[in-house]
């Protein structure tokens, strides 16, 4: 998928989601963003911790990809030329996408928006899942061929087991 297209999609998801949820909250649910209710502070805290978790683990996964997925020196950013099947990638095929799929829920909780949590974030997560299945996986299959098919046969797309979450939190230089 084109790098610029990915960036545009993320801006649409996050800022479009915020705008839509503020509109829905105000005109359909009839609440104002960040009312003075005491419940907003713990929800904001949970969202902030989830946001930090996503950023930290996305960085770890990105370092793993950069270290093991790039053989050529002049490869553009966000591109790989090696199939990575070590580290957290030995437990799941899409650890970066798994973290990025949690991102909309973190933002939804941070802005304490019921419509973002209940409507917009789940729709964005579903859209990301569909893009992974219909765009990213076919591109990867085309790039790496039989090796990717064999990897898919033994490695799940996503993994939420405690072992996998712990692996996400390890740096790329640690022993697996």
C-alpha positions as CSV (number, residue, x, y, z in Angstrom):
1,X,0.0,0.0,0.0
2,X,1.3,3.4,-0.9
3,X,2.9,5.3,2.0
4,X,1.0,8.6,1.4
5,X,-2.3,6.6,1.1
6,X,-1.6,5.0,4.5
7,X,-1.0,8.4,6.1
8,X,-4.1,9.9,4.6
9,X,-6.2,6.9,5.9
10,X,-4.8,7.4,9.4
11,X,-5.7,11.1,9.4
12,X,-9.2,10.3,8.1
13,X,-9.6,7.6,10.7
14,X,-8.4,9.6,13.7
15,X,-9.6,13.2,12.9
16,X,-12.6,12.1,11.0
17,X,-13.5,9.8,13.8
18,X,-13.1,12.5,16.4
19,X,-15.2,14.9,14.3
20,X,-17.9,12.4,13.7
21,X,-18.0,11.3,17.3
22,X,-18.2,14.9,18.7
23,X,-21.1,15.5,16.3
24,X,-22.9,12.3,17.3
25,X,-22.3,13.0,21.0
26,X,-23.6,16.5,20.8
27,X,-26.6,16.1,18.5
28,X,-27.7,12.5,19.0
29,X,-26.5,11.5,22.5
30,X,-26.7,15.0,23.8
31,X,-23.5,15.2,25.8
32,X,-20.7,17.7,25.4
33,X,-17.1,16.6,25.0
34,X,-15.4,16.4,28.4
35,X,-18.4,17.4,30.6
36,X,-17.4,17.9,34.2
37,X,-18.5,14.4,35.3
38,X,-16.1,12.7,37.6
39,X,-16.2,9.5,35.5
40,X,-14.3,11.3,32.7
41,X,-11.0,11.3,34.6
42,X,-10.6,7.6,35.1
43,X,-11.7,6.9,31.5
44,X,-9.2,9.5,30.2
45,X,-6.5,7.8,32.3
46,X,-7.4,4.3,30.9
47,X,-7.3,5.8,27.3
48,X,-4.0,7.5,28.0
49,X,-2.4,4.3,29.3
50,X,-3.8,2.4,26.3
51,X,-2.4,5.1,24.0
52,X,1.1,4.8,25.6
53,X,0.9,1.0,25.4
54,X,0.1,1.2,21.7
55,X,2.9,3.8,21.0
56,X,5.5,1.9,23.0
57,X,4.7,-1.5,21.4
58,X,4.4,-0.1,17.9
59,X,7.9,1.3,18.3
60,X,9.2,-2.2,19.4
61,X,7.6,-3.9,16.5
62,X,8.9,-1.2,14.1
63,X,12.4,-1.7,15.4
64,X,12.0,-5.5,14.8
65,X,10.8,-4.9,11.2
66,X,13.6,-2.4,10.6
67,X,16.3,-4.8,11.9
68,X,15.1,-8.0,10.2
69,X,13.0,-6.9,7.3
70,X,15.4,-4.6,5.4
71,X,18.3,-6.2,3.5
72,X,18.7,-3.4,0.9
73,X,20.3,-0.2,2.2
74,X,18.3,2.2,0.1
75,X,14.8,0.8,0.7
76,X,12.1,3.5,1.3
77,X,10.7,3.9,4.8
78,X,7.9,1.6,5.7
79,X,9.1,-1.0,3.1
80,X,10.6,-4.4,3.7
81,X,12.4,-6.8,1.4
82,X,12.7,-9.7,3.8
83,X,9.9,-11.8,5.3
84,X,10.2,-11.4,9.1
85,X,9.3,-14.5,11.0
86,X,11.3,-14.1,14.2
87,X,10.6,-12.5,17.5
88,X,7.0,-11.4,17.9
89,X,6.4,-12.2,14.2
90,X,6.9,-15.9,15.1
91,X,3.7,-15.6,17.2
92,X,1.5,-13.5,14.9
93,X,1.7,-12.2,11.3
94,X,0.5,-8.6,12.0
95,X,1.8,-7.4,15.4
96,X,2.1,-3.8,14.1
97,X,-1.4,-3.8,12.7
98,X,-2.7,-5.4,15.9
99,X,-1.4,-2.5,17.9
100,X,-2.6,0.1,15.3
101,X,-6.1,-1.5,15.5
102,X,-6.2,-0.7,19.2
103,X,-5.2,3.0,18.5
104,X,-8.8,4.2,17.7
105,X,-10.1,2.8,20.9
106,X,-7.3,4.5,22.9
107,X,-8.2,7.9,21.2
108,X,-11.9,7.2,21.8
109,X,-11.3,6.7,25.5
110,X,-8.9,9.7,25.7
111,X,-11.6,12.0,24.4
112,X,-14.2,10.3,26.5
113,X,-16.6,9.9,23.6
114,X,-19.4,7.3,23.9
115,X,-20.1,7.4,20.2
116,X,-16.4,6.9,19.4
117,X,-16.1,4.0,21.8
118,X,-19.4,2.3,20.7
119,X,-19.7,3.2,17.0
120,X,-16.8,4.9,15.3
121,X,-13.8,2.9,16.8
122,X,-15.4,-0.5,16.1
123,X,-16.1,0.6,12.5
124,X,-12.6,1.8,12.1
125,X,-11.2,-1.4,13.5
126,X,-13.4,-3.4,11.1
127,X,-12.2,-1.2,8.2
128,X,-8.5,-1.9,9.2
129,X,-9.2,-5.6,9.4
130,X,-10.8,-5.6,5.9
131,X,-7.8,-3.6,4.5
132,X,-5.4,-6.1,6.0
133,X,-7.2,-9.0,4.5
134,X,-7.9,-7.5,1.1
135,X,-4.9,-5.3,0.5
136,X,-1.9,-5.9,2.8
137,X,-2.0,-9.7,2.8
138,X,-2.3,-10.1,-1.0
139,X,0.5,-7.7,-1.5
140,X,2.7,-9.6,1.0
141,X,1.8,-12.9,-0.6
142,X,2.7,-11.4,-4.0
143,X,6.0,-10.1,-2.7
144,X,7.2,-13.3,-0.7
145,X,5.2,-16.1,-2.5
146,X,5.5,-19.6,-1.1
147,X,7.4,-18.5,2.0
148,X,4.5,-16.3,3.0
149,X,2.0,-19.1,2.4
150,X,4.0,-21.5,4.6
151,X,4.2,-18.7,7.3
152,X,0.5,-18.1,7.1
153,X,-0.2,-21.8,7.5
154,X,1.5,-22.0,10.9
155,X,1.1,-18.4,12.3
156,X,-2.2,-16.7,13.2
157,X,-3.0,-13.2,11.9
158,X,-3.3,-11.8,15.4
159,X,-2.7,-13.1,18.9
160,X,-4.1,-11.7,22.2
161,X,-2.7,-14.5,24.4
162,X,-0.6,-13.2,27.4
163,X,2.5,-14.8,25.8
164,X,1.9,-12.6,22.7
165,X,1.3,-9.4,24.6
166,X,4.5,-10.0,26.6
167,X,6.4,-10.6,23.3
168,X,5.0,-7.3,21.9
169,X,6.5,-5.5,24.9
170,X,10.0,-6.8,24.4
171,X,12.6,-4.9,22.4
172,X,13.8,-6.4,19.1
173,X,17.2,-7.1,20.6
174,X,15.9,-9.3,23.4
175,X,16.1,-13.1,23.2
176,X,12.8,-15.0,22.4
